[in-house]
Amino acid sequence: MPNTMYCSSISAISNFPLYSSSHSNSNSRYVRCAAGGTVAEPKNVSVAEPMLLKAVRGEDVERPPVWLMRQAGRYMKSYQIICEKYPSFRERSENVDLVVEISLQPWHVFKPDGVILFSDILTPLSGMNIPFDIIKGKGPVIFDPINTDAEVDQVREFDPEESVPYVGKALTILRKEVNNEAAVLGFVGAPFTLASYVVEGGSSKHFSKIKRLAFSQPKVLHALLRKFTTSMAKYVQYQADNGAQAVQIFDSWATELSPVDFEEFSLPYLKQIVDTVKQTHPDLSLILYASGSGGLLERLALTGVDVVSLDWTVDMAEGRRRLGPNVAVQGNVDPGALFGSKDFITNRINDTVRKAGRWKHILNLGHGIKVGTPEENVAHFFEVAKAIRY
């Protein structure tokens, strides 16, 4: 198992040109938002390829592309209205028309550079013979938690076409609707994170059950992780085949592992997903996000992903140095900053972009938008971000 870590010198980014910010670009017009703000939108031009994909490859772009995790969600009044009519999260996330409508809500208002599929990392579980639900006020509930060899044997490998055809249909529609003006993003859960949910029976504070399994019956956990790895690789490929131009892998709970345990229970499986996908889809941009990953950054880069998404607890300049020049970065404004004043938000955006430099950076938050975030502040975030010029 590889344990060598790549770390670049400070000089690796010392020559990154910085940027200038201007709100008076003559080539832009402004769109009035539902929340009352405005977002700069370029004139209608033929877009050969989304800016986000160019930035990932390190090509010249005029500004950092921007999208926000959980940009479609409960902070938007339009989403709240849908929730009132369709109170079940699974209904909202497993109905093609609703998935498309919700995914496009922030696109219509803010015009982000990435439009991410509205879904959940647990969506594949039903197709793997793992019954679950997402209950309002409680979150994910796994009805039959897995802890034994026999229970792992009952887990089926995932067939996306058979189990979640609505995902493929929604992605196809999104590609047509967005029309390359932004990148369409899919996403999947990482094997260790999915295993954590199904072993713990849902969300957890202490992760005692998954760690008990890892440290007392590692063969059982590895068998489960192998099934999730094969299944998630297929799921990434399926999303790409149906229109996703980039896919983000969420390893939300991997940072509960010590570095040595991450190298056993997460890293090799992430790497296997990346290697498998790159064999069939070499140009698909893969993004990896793990909250609280400051202690694991160098190891995240070893997975072979194109982009490492930093959470807000990592200084962007330091993250750049540690990851090296060959990996693009995403992030990493504190989502709590969106509760601040507009000047405060502007300063945090500018600080992040300055530290990231003008090469291989996708501007985003360091986590998803929080419930209760003022919609007008999200509008301001996009307005400022889209007015930046390198």
Secondary structure as UniProt FT lines:
FT   HELIX           10..13
FT   TURN            14..15
FT   STRAND          20..21
FT   TURN            26..27
FT   STRAND          28..32
FT   TURN            34..35
FT   STRAND          38..42
FT   HELIX           51..57
FT   TURN            69..70
FT   TURN            74..75
FT   HELIX           77..85
FT   HELIX           89..93
FT   HELIX           96..110
FT   STRAND          114..116
FT   TURN            121..122
FT   HELIX           123..128
FT   STRAND          132..135
FT   TURN            136..138
FT   STRAND          139..142
FT   HELIX           149..153
FT   HELIX           160..163
FT   HELIX           165..178
FT   TURN            179..180
FT   STRAND          183..189
FT   HELIX           191..200
FT   HELIX           208..216
FT   HELIX           218..241
FT   TURN            242..243
FT   STRAND          246..250
FT   TURN            252..253
FT   HELIX           254..256
FT   HELIX           259..265
FT   HELIX           267..280
FT   TURN            282..283
FT   STRAND          285..289
FT   TURN            291..292
FT   TURN            294..296
FT   HELIX           297..301
FT   TURN            302..303
FT   STRAND          307..309
FT   TURN            312..313
FT   HELIX           316..323
FT   TURN            325..326
FT   STRAND          328..333
FT   HELIX           335..339
FT   HELIX           342..356
FT   STRAND          361..365
FT   TURN            371..372
FT   HELIX           375..387
FT   STRAND          388..389
//
